[in-house]
């Protein structure tokens, strides 16, 4: 019964990612100039607010990102922990399952990580550092050089993936 609910939650993530992708406007490069408004738009689907899509092409990962962190969620899902892609402070947490952040053990420095917001703006990032930590403190999840941070809790603490925005991006559909 628990396994069945977990499998259903994983299937829901795939369905939601496809649904979000179908609703996005045409892709364009993420904005890199100074931004005065860091509030990111959300899209409501089935009563839940979504911030965008997280893609890691080398690992065939495409996940919906929920707009709000919910530590009480029984079947945790990829969600914004804090920050905004617009000012390079976005932190996304996820679960160690095959359909979510199961790639975390294998991901390597240099891997591409793409975040697409609900306006179709794509933010191209590259993994620059992978860190292990006993817990996630605010200081652990902030860095001047990071434009995006992903984290996942494992059996031995947390795996934190630090990403820097790529200077030049080629648009892909």
Secondary structure, 3 states (H helix, E strand, C coil): CHHHHHHHHHHHHHHHHHHHHHHCCCCEECCCCCCCCCCCCCEEECCEEEEEEEEEHHHCEEEEEECCCCCCCCCCCCEEEECCHHHCCEEEEECCCCCCCHHHHCCCCCCEEEEEECCCEEEEEEEEEEEEECCCCCCCCCCCCCCEEEEEEECCEEEEEEEEECCCCCCCC
